[in-house]
């Protein structure tokens, strides 16, 4: 069972998050200020930390530094929704950034995504992905992927069950927003062929793709 630390000074929000995550099988600790959060980070092991930015004693940016020293993944959950705040948090090393208010379903999906990313091995039907070595196996036979094919596979898997536009994929995998969506189609085709994912990567007409496992 994955253990998650919630650092949030509004108890009602911390309780709501804890209740939602417990319902999905997670073990929860929470701290209501930055000082207690820092003690928890230094004294315990966590699989993930959900971290507010505006906190008493230590703010979220300071706690992020503690968490990164311990190699704990972090998702910021904050009312600071401006682009500059998101960019700052992600550039400092946060794994994701969620703006309040949010839907619990979205939070659980993002938690699941980050935790999958930190697993050494991802198992899919007939496919095994070693995230440490970036190796991909189909029925125990290694299949060589290009770096972008691998990044695309991981992005699709992390967002399994969600319809992704070509523009979203291009932005997240290629870090680009130019109009080269044909690149996405070509790489999707190669992944389908190499890994036998014709029935798993669904084409959504005029929109994009759905990774369905």
PyMOL commands that set and color helices and strands:
alter all, ss='L'
color gray80, all
select helices_A, chain A and resi 11-22+34-43+60-69+83-91+104-117+147-158+166-174+181-195
alter helices_A, ss='H'
color red, helices_A
select strands_A, chain A and resi 3-7+27-31+48-51+74-78+96-99+121-124+127-130+135-138+141-143+163-165+201-204+208-211
alter strands_A, ss='S'
color yellow, strands_A
deselect
rebuild
show_as cartoon
